Amino acid sequence: MRRVYNFSAGPSMLPLKVLETASREMCNWRGTGMSVMEMSHRSKEFESIIEHAENLLRKLMGIPENYAVLFLQGGASTQFSMVPANLMSGGKADYINTGSFSEKAIAEAELFGSVNIIASSRDRNFTYIPESFEISPDADYVHITTNNTIEGTCFKEIPDTGNVPLVADMSSNILSEPVDVTKFGLIYAGAQKNLGPAGVTIVIIRKDLLGRHREGTPTMMRYDVHVKNKSLYNTPPTYSIYMTGLVLEWLDELGGVRAIEKINREKAQILYDYLDESEMFFTPVEKKYRSIMNVPFKTSSPQLDAKFIEEAAKNGFVALKGHRSVGGMRASIYNAMPVEGVRELVDFMKKFEMENR
Ligand SMILES: Cc1ncc(COP(=O)(O)O)c(C=O)c1O
């Protein structure tokens, strides 16, 4: 069997061990005689699966008891509206604009109330993270995107927002390095990068923020309803939750978030070191704010970029095409990408540079 190195921004690579376990358990989950896909979400077997996933996530992220963990649907994009629907009770929120996904979150929030963009890196094409801003004392919350998947930047320090709850879209860097959950009022993340397959979205919410939803919020959009029903108000994405549990087990066995952080930093360093010395490839992102998950890079010619992407794919390095809004290339090197994948990619880039000078 030939597996490629898949640099897709999401859905992205999953650990081979997880896929193998899932394939072994596909038709008969632990003696039940059925697949997890065929199982009632109200069965005790599925209850054990969702509890296991939640317990592992709590352990790996150090999520305290005063936070609820939800497994929802609708992707991170649905959170762009669930967050204001549930938290914008005073009609005002602060947003920091660091890229396309922040802009999408802002556009949704504007449907609910007054959005104050307290800082933006739009002036330099989102190649940095703004560090100076003032939080409005009467804001219901402050929203940030901790890692910008398309632009390849990330917050190196989590801002201190005082008494105003901090809400974070952590879709593309959750579990990549340790974070202090207590700094946040709410964290959300689509699973399809570091957690599992598409279909499930994780929400971690401080319990005192529940019940602040605006009047008329549809039932399915209310965090308090999902918390009360332990993510089983309706049929949840059962198979994606099971797969997420397997990914979390894999990460736990590896040594948890500190262990994966070390591996992630090593991978990023290998790639950035080469980009810094290369005469052909470069990254537009300011050094201080470089993401360790998504690495955008380019040559000086779109034709050469296209040739590189094509030849890379032929050599087993796939999905390196940059997002259509920025062009060039992007290597997404999430948790499941092994160090060898990045090393081999850099060897290939060096060879390409030599041959195309
Ligand atoms: C940072 C970030 N936020 C939001 C999204 C949108 O997620 P979804 O497609 O799950 O709605 C993505 C998807 O790539 C993302 O990277």
The ligand as an SDF file (V2000), in Angstrom:
LIG
                    3D

 16 16  0  0  0  0  0  0  0  0999 V2000
   -9.5090   28.8620   11.2550 C   0  0  0  0  0  0  0  0  0  0  0  0
  -10.7140   28.2880   10.5730 C   0  0  0  0  0  0  0  0  0  0  0  0
  -11.9370   28.6920   10.9370 N   0  0  0  0  0  0  0  0  0  0  0  0
  -13.0410   28.2260   10.3510 C   0  0  0  0  0  0  0  0  0  0  0  0
  -12.9750   27.2980    9.3350 C   0  0  0  0  0  0  0  0  0  0  0  0
  -14.2400   26.8140    8.6840 C   0  0  0  0  0  0  0  0  0  0  0  0
  -14.4800   25.5530    9.1300 O   0  0  0  0  0  0  0  0  0  0  0  0
  -15.6540   24.6360    8.5650 P   0  0  0  0  0  0  0  0  0  0  0  0
  -15.3490   24.3640    7.1510 O   0  0  0  0  0  0  0  0  0  0  0  0
  -15.5640   23.4420    9.4720 O   0  0  0  0  0  0  0  0  0  0  0  0
  -16.9280   25.3610    8.7490 O   0  0  0  0  0  0  0  0  0  0  0  0
  -11.7360   26.8170    8.9230 C   0  0  0  0  0  0  0  0  0  0  0  0
  -11.6530   25.8100    7.8430 C   0  0  0  0  0  0  0  0  0  0  0  0
  -10.6580   25.5730    7.2220 O   0  0  0  0  0  0  0  0  0  0  0  0
  -10.5790   27.3360    9.5500 C   0  0  0  0  0  0  0  0  0  0  0  0
   -9.3670   26.9370    9.1710 O   0  0  0  0  0  0  0  0  0  0  0  0
  1  2  1  0
  2  3  1  0
  2 15  2  0
  3  4  2  0
  4  5  1  0
  5  6  1  0
  5 12  2  0
  6  7  1  0
  7  8  1  0
  8  9  2  0
  8 10  1  0
  8 11  1  0
 12 13  1  0
 12 15  1  0
 13 14  2  0
 15 16  1  0
M  END
$$$$
